[in-house]
Amino acid sequence: MRPRPPINGRGIFSGTGIIITGLTATLVALIFPIWSYEDRSGTGLDVLNSETVSTQYGPLSALDRDFVTKVRLAGLWELPAGQQALRKGTTPAVQTAGRHLIEGHIFLDERVRDVASKLGLELPNEPTDQQKQWLATLNSAQSVAYDREFANILRLAHGKVFSVVAQVRAGTRNSLVRALADDANTTVLDHIKVLEATGYVDFDALARDMVAGSTPPLTNSPAPPDPIADPSPPIPVTPSPTPSYPLPPPTATPPPESAGTPERT
């Protein structure tokens, strides 16, 4: 038999030293990529600074500009959707949601046009292709199927915008954008509540869509970094001539699967 190596202090400390050296090397290997990534140009704060421009109302980031565009785009299709709900909705709750969309986006559109004018930003005058598809889907739907499509499409869109509003409000350094985010937050939350009060929102499907990200963003990319010296004035969104509607609280949730007038007791 081969003799066993002596167990002494030197052997123990040598083995421990090898283990410590190996662990240290592993830790350095894990930490180094983090340091090197943070120090590289084109990441983190470098990106924020490179895409931010100075204004008299504070720095204006790419996310700020994208948010302003999204507020405008929302009004370009949600206001017509609200008008449509007044005509095609089969329940008082759906029609109430339509009134909230009309009133809310008339208010927001006036605010966003004022903000864009002061910041030198050009705004779109028509909805995106995705938003046009949503309107086309609502145009073709009838009766209870319309109510269900209206509630779910609008609720999904508002949920996506709501998260953008929160992100902008938390991080913007521009006072005009901050105030617009406050108004948008109040309006979008109101619309989410009245849409849910219709009783037609499928929360399981909504959760799956939000996680999967099945709906593309409202805009493909932020606006150019530099504000436009003389942007073309955006066309105000205006509803068809209708009387001013009061905004009552949402009515009781109707049975999603039933159509027509509920039975009287």
ABEGO torsion letter per residue (X at the ends): XBBBBBBBAAAAAAAAAAAAAAAAAAAAAAAAAAAAAAABBGBEAAAAAAABBBBAAEBBBAAAAAAAAAAAAAAAAAAAAAAAAAAABABAAAAAAAAAAAAAAAAAAAAAAAAAAAAGBBBBABBBAAAAAAAAAAAABBEAAAAAAAAAAAAAAAAAAAAAAAAAAAABABAAAAAAAAAAAAAAAAAAAAAAAAGABBAAAAAAAAAAGABBBABABBBBABBBABBBBBBBBBBBBBBBBBBBBBBBBBBAABBEBBBBX
